[in-house]
Each structure stands twice: as C-alpha cells, then as structure tokens.
Amino acid sequence: MKFFRWGPVGQEKPGAVDANGVHRDISDLIPDVAGENLDRSKLARLQTADLSECPVVPADARRGPCVGRVGKFICVGLNYADHAAESGMDVPEEPVLFFKATSAICGPDDNIIIPRGGTKTDWEVELGVVIGTDGAYIDVEDAVDHIAGYCVINDLSERGFQLERSGQWVKGKSADTFGPIGPYLVTLDDVPDPDNLNIWLEIDGKRVQDGNTRTMIYKIPFLVSYISQFMSLQAGDVISTGTPPGVGLGMDPPTYLEAGQKMRVGIEGLGEQNQMTVSWQTETTTTRLAEVS
C-alpha cells in the first residue's frame, strides 16, 4: 500500500492510494503518517479499510514528505562499489554512517534551494528505509520486522561544504531542502524485493544516474541491524541507503547543479520526485521545523 502526506508546509494531512489508484485523504482514520502510526500492525489495519468513502485529494495538491516527525535522518555513505570508485574512495570495511539535519527534509516536488556560498551542489538518488517499530541491538534476521516501508530520497550535498570545509559530512548534507522524501511510503507487501529495484535520476531530461539496488554493498537487513548496534531506532526514523554512480562529483570534469534546472528522481515501484533548483537569493531559506514536527 502507498501512503503519502499532502497540504501546505507544516499542515500536511495523511493520505493513501486506494485499490483503484485514487489518492484519498485518510485524516479520519489516522492523525498522520508518523510515529506510532507507522507500526506494521496499524498499517495492516489501514490496508483492509474501505477507502472509497474517504475524500479525494485534489490532483494539484502539494505533496509533503511521506513521513512526519522524523526523529533521525541516518545516511549510509559509499554503499555502492561503483559510486565509491567514482568518488575516488575505497570500499569501506564497515558501513559509513552520517546524519542529515531533519530541517533539510522537504516534499518530493518542492524547490531545491542552492545554499548561500554553494557552488558544488550535487545530487544522489537513494532508497529510503522507514522504521516502523522501535528497537535496539536488532538481529539481522529480525530487521525486516522493524521496517514500515520504503521511499525515494534525493540526498543532496554541497560538496564544497562537505569535502573542503573540514569536519564531518553533515555540514554539506543539511541545507534546507536537501532531503526530499517521498512521494510515497510504500509498505513491504508492495515491495517484494527491495534488493532488486531500478533507481535513477535525470537532470533536464538527461539520465545521469541509472542503477539498481542489487549492487548495494550492504543490504537493508544488515544495515538496520548494524545501525541499531550504535543507537536505538524509533518509529519514523529514516535511513538513506546510499547512491549508485553518476553523481556530479564523479564526472569529468565534475558537474554541479545550477539554478533553473529540473530533476526527475525515481525508484521502481516507489514513485518519482520532480524538482526545480533555485538560488537562495530568490527563495527564503528558513529552517523547516514545521515541516518535520
């Protein structure tokens, strides 16, 4: 089943796609696609609900991030061997973990703001894993039981901040709008094999990333288990699992985003994002606490 959130920033309502592909407002069934509502038993009950009497969501309604109140935005670096090679880095012996600020989260079709001082803004399509059940020290064989579903993420990066300003990667990963999530949270029953999904990103109609999740070095159950050895995972936490090759940093010469470009970002069965890049000078870059609250 596909869940989504819709409406103005900070005022998103929960939605779901019914059996006929109609987008429905399910505000009368759950308060939000967030927190304890992500428990798989609760999502399963919604899957058996009759959505035909729920209001239809207007076709032109804004899509918000598919998960609300994200507690942790955890990212896995260099999780595709060919991406590590294009970045000039060795395949890690253990997963590389870093965080994005939750204030970077935005809707899948919101404008992407190139930050002030940014000259090397890059793109990264990634498979997102949404935690539905709390856990710590999770065994690999139990990891899937803690997953609510999957989504599309564009893990945007300002490479100048990330790689040239010293310190941790988080500085280059956390600008406002650098974490579009959605359009859908897709439950496990609709994703029979997350380790074999086509994944792509286009810029101005040119496909620059074209991969498949089967080339991930560390698979999803292992990643969930691994991360839980260092921190507990809570419902609503989001894990971004790494990107295939084709990022701007790896091009010859390196190529980065400029204002006025269009991105189309998608993963097989999980939906697509469509974004326009804009300069920080033309759009106010305020923190988006309301977006993730």
C-alpha positions in Angstrom: 0.0 0.0 0.0 1.1 3.5 -0.7 0.8 6.3 1.9 1.6 9.9 1.5 1.1 13.3 3.1 -0.3 16.4 1.4 -1.0 20.0 2.0 0.9 23.2 2.8 4.2 23.1 4.7 3.6 22.2 8.3 -0.1 21.4 7.7 0.2 18.1 5.9 -2.6 15.6 6.2 -2.3 11.8 5.8 -3.3 10.2 2.5 -3.4 6.7 0.9 -3.8 5.4 -2.6 -6.8 3.1 -2.9 -7.2 -0.1 -4.9 -8.2 1.9 -8.0 -5.2 4.3 -7.8 -7.2 7.2 -6.4 -5.5 9.4 -3.8 -7.6 9.6 -0.7 -7.5 11.8 2.4 -7.4 9.4 5.4 -7.4 12.1 8.1 -10.5 10.4 9.7 -8.5 7.1 10.0 -5.1 8.2 11.4 -3.8 11.6 12.5 -0.6 11.4 10.5 1.8 9.1 8.7 4.2 9.4 11.6 5.3 7.9 14.9 3.3 5.0 16.4 1.0 5.0 13.3 3.9 3.5 11.4 3.7 0.3 13.3 3.1 -2.5 10.8 0.1 -3.8 12.6 -1.6 -0.4 12.4 -0.7 0.0 8.7 -2.1 -3.5 8.1 -5.4 -2.5 9.5 -5.5 0.5 7.2 -4.9 -1.8 4.3 -8.2 -3.6 5.0 -10.1 -0.3 5.4 -12.7 0.8 2.9 -11.2 4.0 1.5 -14.0 4.6 -1.0 -15.8 7.0 1.3 -12.6 9.0 2.1 -12.4 12.4 0.4 -10.4 12.5 -2.9 -7.2 14.6 -2.6 -7.1 17.3 -5.3 -4.8 16.5 -8.1 -2.9 19.7 -7.8 -2.3 19.4 -4.0 1.2 19.8 -2.8 2.9 16.5 -1.7 4.7 16.8 1.6 7.4 14.4 2.9 5.9 11.0 3.1 6.8 10.7 6.8 6.2 13.2 9.5 8.1 13.9 12.7 11.3 12.2 11.6 13.5 11.7 14.6 16.7 10.7 13.0 17.8 11.0 9.3 20.6 8.5 9.1 22.6 8.1 5.9 24.9 5.4 4.6 27.9 6.6 2.5 29.7 4.7 -0.2 27.3 1.8 -0.3 27.6 1.1 -4.0 31.1 -0.1 -5.1 31.0 1.8 -8.4 30.0 5.0 -6.6 32.9 4.7 -4.2 35.2 4.2 -7.2 33.9 7.3 -9.0 34.4 9.3 -5.7 38.0 8.2 -5.5 37.4 6.4 -2.2 37.9 2.8 -1.1 35.0 0.5 -0.4 34.5 0.7 3.3 35.2 -2.3 5.5 32.1 -1.3 7.5 29.2 0.9 6.6 30.0 4.7 6.7 27.3 6.4 8.7 26.5 10.1 8.9 23.4 12.3 9.6 21.4 14.9 7.7 19.6 17.5 9.8 15.9 16.8 9.9 15.4 20.5 8.9 16.7 19.5 5.5 13.5 17.4 4.9 11.1 18.7 2.3 8.4 17.4 -0.1 9.3 15.4 -3.1 8.4 18.2 -5.6 9.4 21.2 -3.6 12.1 23.5 -5.0 15.7 22.7 -4.1 17.5 25.7 -2.8 21.2 26.1 -3.7 22.5 27.5 -0.4 24.4 30.7 0.1 28.0 30.2 -0.8 27.2 26.9 -2.5 28.9 26.3 -5.8 29.1 22.5 -5.9 25.5 21.3 -5.1 25.2 17.6 -6.1 22.5 15.0 -6.4 22.1 11.4 -5.1 19.1 9.3 -5.6 18.7 6.8 -2.8 16.4 4.1 -1.4 15.0 5.2 1.9 14.0 2.8 4.7 11.4 4.0 7.2 11.5 2.4 10.7 8.0 1.4 12.0 8.8 -0.4 15.2 11.4 0.7 17.9 14.4 -1.5 18.5 18.0 -1.7 19.7 20.6 -4.4 19.1 18.4 -5.9 16.4 19.4 -9.2 14.9 19.7 -9.3 11.1 17.0 -12.0 10.8 14.6 -9.7 12.8 15.4 -6.5 11.0 12.6 -6.5 8.5 10.1 -6.7 11.3 11.1 -3.2 12.3 10.6 -1.7 8.8 7.4 0.2 8.0 8.2 0.6 4.3 10.4 2.2 1.6 10.6 5.6 -0.2 12.6 7.7 -2.6 15.2 10.1 -1.3 17.3 12.7 -3.0 20.4 13.0 -0.7 21.6 16.4 -1.9 25.0 17.6 -1.0 27.0 20.8 -1.2 30.4 19.2 -1.9 32.3 22.4 -1.1 30.9 22.3 2.4 31.2 18.6 2.7 34.7 18.0 1.5 36.6 21.3 1.6 35.5 22.8 4.9 36.9 20.2 7.3 35.0 18.3 9.9 32.0 16.0 9.4 30.0 15.5 6.2 26.8 16.8 7.9 27.8 20.4 7.0 27.4 19.6 3.3 24.3 17.5 3.7 22.0 19.6 5.8 21.0 22.7 3.9 17.3 23.5 3.8 15.5 21.3 1.1 18.5 18.9 0.9 16.3 16.0 1.9 13.2 15.5 -0.3 11.4 12.3 0.9 8.6 10.6 -1.0 6.2 10.9 -2.7 5.1 7.6 -1.1 5.8 5.5 1.9 5.3 2.0 0.3 4.7 -0.9 2.6 6.6 -4.1 2.4 3.8 -6.1 0.7 4.2 -3.8 -2.3 8.0 -4.1 -2.5 8.6 -7.9 -2.8 12.4 -7.5 -3.5 13.9 -4.2 -2.3 17.3 -5.6 -3.3 16.4 -5.5 -7.0 14.9 -2.1 -7.8 15.8 0.1 -10.7 16.9 3.5 -9.4 17.5 6.7 -11.5 17.9 10.4 -11.6 17.6 12.8 -14.5 18.7 16.4 -14.9 17.0 18.5 -17.6 15.8 15.3 -19.3 19.3 13.6 -19.3 19.6 10.4 -17.2 22.8 10.8 -15.2 22.2 8.0 -12.6 20.8 4.7 -13.8 21.4 1.8 -11.4 19.8 -1.0 -9.4 19.7 -1.6 -5.7 21.1 -5.1 -6.2 24.6 -3.5 -6.4 24.4 -2.2 -2.8 27.4 -3.5 -0.8 25.5 -3.7 2.5 21.9 -4.9 2.2 18.9 -3.5 4.1 18.5 -6.1 6.9 22.2 -5.8 7.7 22.1 -2.0 7.7 19.1 -1.9 10.1 20.9 -4.3 12.4 24.2 -2.6 12.1 22.9 0.9 12.9 20.9 -0.5 15.9 24.2 -1.6 17.5 25.2 2.0 17.9 21.8 3.7 18.6 18.3 2.7 19.2 15.9 3.1 16.2 12.5 4.6 16.7 9.4 4.7 14.6 9.7 7.4 12.0 13.5 7.3 11.7 14.6 7.3 8.1 17.7 5.5 6.7 19.1 6.6 3.4 21.0 3.6 2.0 23.5 5.1 -0.5 23.6 6.0 -4.1 24.6 4.4 -7.4 27.2 6.1 -9.7 26.5 9.1 -11.8 26.8 11.9 -9.3 28.3 15.3 -10.3 31.4 14.8 -8.2 32.3 11.8 -10.2 32.0 13.4 -13.7 35.0 14.5 -15.8 35.1 17.4 -15.2 32.9 17.5 -12.0 29.5 19.0 -12.8 27.1 20.6 -10.3 23.6 21.9 -10.2 22.7 25.5 -11.1 19.6 27.4 -10.5 16.8 26.8 -13.1 17.5 23.1 -13.6 14.9 20.3 -13.3 15.4 17.0 -11.6 13.4 13.8 -12.0 14.2 11.2 -9.4 12.7 7.7 -9.2 12.8 4.2 -7.9 10.9 1.3 -9.5 7.5 0.9 -7.7 8.1 3.7 -5.2 7.2 6.8 -7.3 9.0 9.8 -8.7 10.1 13.2 -7.5 10.2 16.3 -9.7 12.2 19.3 -8.5 13.4 22.7 -9.7 16.6 24.2 -8.4 16.5 27.8 -7.3 19.1 30.2 -5.8 18.9 31.1 -2.1 18.6 34.7 -3.2 15.2 34.0 -4.9 13.7 31.9 -2.1 13.8 32.4 1.6 15.8 29.7 3.3 14.2 29.3 6.7 14.6 26.2 8.7 11.7 23.9 8.2 10.9 22.8 11.7 7.2 22.9 11.0 7.8 20.5 8.1 9.1 17.8 10.3 7.2 18.5 13.5 
